[in-house]
């Protein structure tokens, strides 16, 4: 059983902040850089699960701010619904490894765990709205283009009905069909309160098609469409997105 106390989390945040300051001071490293981007999507579906209920929700803006130093990437990602029903702030740290592998730790927080009385900085297990997840990913290569991600929730708001940690685990494989079309299939391996399934269930499959709309020699706008389904819940979704 994992036990993370508030003081430990403060120490962890302090170490991360110190690391970022140290990296930022290394001006000679050309791989040091900050970046910012944002997606606007017609609705917010995460791993086959609609984040605003069964009706599909409203458009969301999803900003990203990240800092990269060599193989290390530290960032924040959010999603905010035009309806006001989604207010998500996630933090992550990724370490890129050889052979197209990477390891990521993510701190998810979605509407403070749907409980307005729980503060963002409450990390006490059993009360926190945060979920900590570990991810191992293989990005694929030219000789073997299949991508694979393994994601397991390790701590926080991912509890069974008896209060024990559920360790919800989601595995997804992706395969490029053409240079701008990718097929994907994702499954929840065990009972999960976050994916709403019992036992092994395929919860996310479909196609993502990307395109750049060129307005001039110096400006183009990346757009994409995702058509998919969640066989476990017997729901389908169609999402349009723009990357700014």
N, C-alpha and C positions, 0 to 999 in steps of 0.2 A: 504494500500500500504506500502510495506517495504522500508525503506530508510536506507542505510548503507553507511556512509562516510568513506573516507580513514583514517581519524584520529581514527575513531571508530574501523576500522579493525586493525590498528597498536596497539591500546590498547588491543584488543582481542588477537592478537598474543603475546603481552607481557605477558598477564595473562597466556596463554597456556604455554609459555616458562618457566615462573616462577613456574608453577605447576609441569612441568616435572623435573626441578631442585630440587624442594622440594621432589618429589617422589624418585628421584635418590639418595638422601642423606639418605633415610630410608633403610639402609642396612639390618636391622633386619627382614624386611618383605620378606619372602621367595617367595611371589608372584611377587616381583619386578624383571622384567627381560626384556631385549631387545631380539628381534629375527629378523632374516633376511631369506628370501626365494625368489625364482624366479620360474616362470612358463615360458616354451617355448611352444607357441601354433602355429599351422599351419596357422591360420588366426584369426583375431580379430573381433568377433561378440559380441556386447553388447546389451542385452535385445532384441535380434532378429534383430538388425540393424547392418549391416556390416559397419565397421569404415574406410574402404578404398574403398568405392564405390561398384558398383554392381558386379564387377568381383571377389569379395571375398578377394582381398588383398593378402598380403605376410605374412610370419611368423613374429611373434612378440615375444620379450622377455618382461616379465612383473614382475619386481622386487617389493618386499614388505619389508619395514622396519617398525617395530612396537615396542612400549614400553607398557608393561602391569603392572599395579599396582592394585591388587585385581580385582574389578569389572570394572576398567577403562582401556581403551585401546586407545592409540594415535598412529597414523601411517601415512605412506606415501606409495602410490601405483603408479606405472607408467607403461606405455606401449610404446615400441619403435619398430617400424616396420623395418625389414631388408631393405625395400625399401626406408626408410626415410620419408614416407608419414604420419606417426603417431608419435607424440611426446607429450605424455600425462603425466602430473604430478598432482596427486590428494592427498589431505590431508583429514584425517578423525579422528573423535573422537567418541568412542562408550562407552556407559555405560550399563553394564549388570544388569538386574533387576531380581527379583524373578520370578518363574513360567515360565522360558525359554523365557522371554521377554528381549528386548534390544532396546535402542534408539541410533541413530547415526546421526551425522551431517557431511556432506561431502562437501568439496570444490573441484569441478572438474575444470580442465583446460586442454582443448584439443587444441593443436596447437595455444594457445592464441586466441581461438575463430576463427580460420582460418584467422586471420588478423595479418600479421607480424609486422604491425605498432603499435599494442597494446602490451604494456609491461606486463610482468607477474604480476607486483605489482600494476597495474591499477584496482582498485575495484569500480570505479565510475559506477553506474547503467546506462545502455544504451550504455556504451562504453567498459565495462570490458569483457574479454574472459572467466571469471569464472562463474560457476553456483553453487549456494549453495542449497543443498538438505537435507531435513529431512527424516529420515527413522524410522519407528516403525516395529519391527520384532518379530515374535513368532517362536522359533526354533523347536518346537515339542517335545513331550515326548514319552516314551514307550507306555503309554496308549492311547495317541493321537498323532501319529507321523507326522501329517500334518503340514508343515511349511508354514508361511504366512508372506509376507513383503509388507508394504505400503510405497511408496517413492514419495515425492512431492518436485518439484523444487520451491524454494521460492524466489530466487533473482538472478539477473545476466542475462547471455546470453540465455534466454528462453523467447523470446518475440513474441507476435502476430504481424501480419502485421501492426496493428495500433500503435505499440510500447508499448502496455500494457503487463504486466507480464502474461505469459500463465499458470503458475502453473501446468506444465505438471506432471501428476500423473500416476505412474506405479505400478500395484499390481501383485504379483506373488505368486502362491501356489506351493508347492513341496510335493511329496509323495514318500517315499522309497518303491520300489517294492521288492528288496532283500537287503542284506547287502551292496552290491556294485552297485546297480542300482537305480536311482532316476528319476521319471517322474516330469516334470515341465510344468506350463502353466502361461503365463504372459499377461496382457492386459494394454493398455493405456486407461484411463477412459475418457479423453476429447481430444479436438483438441490439437495437440502438434507439434511445430516446430522441436523438437529434435527426436521425434519418427515418424514423417512424416505421421500422421494419422488425419482423420477428424472424430470426435465423438468416441464413444466406439469402440475399435478395439483389437482383439486378435493379438498380434505381436510376441509372442515367445512361442513355445511349442516344447517338444521333450523329449529325454532321455539322461541321463548322466551315463556312465558306467566307474567305476574305478577299478584299479587293481594294485597290487604291484608286480614288477618283482624282484625276489630275486636272487642276485648274490652270496651272501655268508651269513654266520650266522650274520654278523655285517653290511651288506650293502644291501639295497633294493631300488628300484627306483619306486616311484609312477607315474603311467601313467593313462590317462583317454581319453575317446572319447565322443563327444557330437554330436548327430544327431538330427537336429531340423528343424523348419520351421517358417516363418513369414507369416501367412495366409493373413494378410492385404496387404502386398506387393507382395504376391505370389512368395516368394523366399524360397529356402531350403539351409541348410548349414550342413557341416560335419567337425568337428574340432577334431584334435588330440593334446593332451597336455602332457607335462612332468613337474613334480614338482621337483625342485632341492633344 
